[in-house]
Amino acid sequence: MSFSSNVKDELLRLPLGKSCCELMEISVLTQTVGSLQLKGGGRFNVTWRMESASLAKRLLQLLRDRLGVNPALSFIRQTRLGGRSISVLTLNDEDSQKLLMALHMMEQEEDGSYTLRRRAPRYVITRQCCRRAFLRAAFLGAGTMSAPEKSYNLEWTAEDATFRQMLFRVLEKSQLPALEHVRRDKNVVYMKKGQTIVDTLALMGAPSAMLQMENIRIQKQMRRNANRISNCDEHNSEKMVEAAQQQLEAIKIIDEVMGIDNLPPALR
């Protein structure tokens, strides 16, 4: 497994949090791996597609525990992706409506009808526990990380502008600086400083991955220090050899010009 997969596996093993944090995870996963399918006649379904069966299982537990809804689980085999299966969760019309009401994406009118008001969930990030849940779900749904032995890089694919803005707000409130760039027509939010990534892993709830990365960082620093000392010793040795050669040349010139025997006793 890759380092990124290990981080996600550790996050998926975490117990479900408080009610507010459960709703936060549902909100973020709905925006990163979910979609709204219109069926006509005012009917619709909310669907989530995930490559990770473990993530599908966690989302299923969140939906049941927090909202009391029971999505249908199915699998789609992707022939062009090496035959891997995609896990699909689908809510029926009534449960989809209940979900969107809980996410403040839908409102009930005075006549009893329902209207879709927002394209994205409304996030409440005043609590630190909810910011943790936001970053955790964002990484599970849209994040990846390089192996720290090679390079320091943690990033989220954030094509949706609302999600991207909220991600920056959460990172800023958590004092975790991040940057943004476009790669292959996709917006990516990323961080490359080792300490920032370590702090992010700790905040998301991945202490094992954090300690592993810290150990790698220490080993890298020790190797850099050892190389620096070795290079310094090598440079000093070269300077000593060069100085000795210059002294020999000077002695040779003195011997040729006036003879070593003609020098004062103290200089012989």
LOLUM-979499 format. One record per residue (C-alpha): x, y, z. Coordinates in steps of 0.1 Angstrom, whole numbers, plus 2048, in hexadecimal, padded with zeros to 3 digits. Example, Ala and Ser with C-alpha at 12.3 -4.5 7.8 and 13.67 -1.06 7.14 Angstrom:
87B7D384E8897F5847
% end
This chain:
80080080080B8247F981183C8157F184F80A7DD82F80C7EB82882F7E084A83B7BD84582D7BB82283D7C483185F7AA84C85B78F83385179681F87178D83D88776C83989A74F84F88F7508718A17378888B071688F89E7248B089074389F88372F88387371B89C86073A8AE85674988E8487298878357298AB82774D8A981A74988680B7298917FA73C8AE7EA75B89A7E074E8787D572887E7D47108897B86EC8927B46D987F7996B988F78D69F87678268388D7766628977866758A77A26848867AD6A98817B36C386A7C46E48727D570085A7CB7238567D773F8447C375F8387D477C8227CB7818197EF7687FF7FD77480982076A82D81A74882180D74380D82D74C82C84373484282F71982883271E82785871D84E85A6FD8508466EC83685B6F884387D6F48688776D686A85F6C58498636C584383D6CF82282D6DF82680A6E08097F27037FC7EB70E7F07C972F7EA7B673A7F47937597E278476F7FA77077F7E775479680474A7A380776E7B17E47707907D477978D7E779A76A7EA7AA75A80B7B274480C7D172381F7CB70B82A7E66E98377DB6CD8477F06A98457E56938647E06888688036AA8628136BB8797FA6A38958046AA88E8296D08908226CE8B180F6B88C082A6D28B68446EE8C682E6DA8E682A6DA8E18056B48DE8036998F38146748ED81A65C90780C63D91581D6278FF8076398E081364E8DB7F36748D87F368C8ED7DF6B18E77D96C39077E46E88FF7E57008EC7CF7168E47ED7118DC8127128F882B7318F28417348FC8667598FE86F7599118907628F18A47848E28A17758BF8A17618C78827808D68717928B58787748A28697758B984A79A8B384379688E84A7798898327898A18187A888B81779486B81577F8787F979788E7E57BA88C7F57DB87A7EE7FE87C7FB8218737EE83785B80084C87181886C85D80F86A86D7EC85A88F7F28438A28098228A97F87FE8A78047E28B27ED7BD8B37E77AC8B47C57938D17C97818D77A87628E67B976890A7C27529097E27658EB7EF7868FA7E677E91B7F97719088177918F28177A79118187919208347959008497BB8FF8437BF92384B7AB92086C7C19028747E191686C7EB8FE8507F79128327EF9048107F390E7EC7DF9097CC7E79017A87D78F27897E28D077D7D28C175E7B58DA7607AE8D07847B38E67A27C98D77BD7CF8E47E07F08D87ED80B8DB8088308D280683F8DC8278468BE83C83C8CD85D81B8D984F8138B784181C8A78638048BF8757E98B885B7EC8928617E98988867CB8AE8827B989586B7BE8798857DB8648767F586389280684388580C85386281787387383186088883D84D86A84286D85685487D87486C8608758738638508798888548928828708A486885C8A688083E8B489B8558CE8848648D987A8418DB89E8368F08A685590788985090C89282B9138B683692D8AB84F93D89383693F8AE81B94E8C68349698AD83F9708A681A9738CB81398B8D08319A08B38269A48C18039AE8E38129C88D28289D78C080A9D78E07F69E98F3812A038D7815A0A8D87F0A0E8FE7F1A278FA80EA3B8E07FAA3C8F87DCA489147F2A648FE801A6F8F47DFA729187D3A859227F2A9D9057EEAA390F7C9AA89347D0ABD9347F0ABF9117FDAAF90281CAD090282FAD192982CAB192D83FAB1938864AB191987BA8D921887A8091E862A938FE858
% end
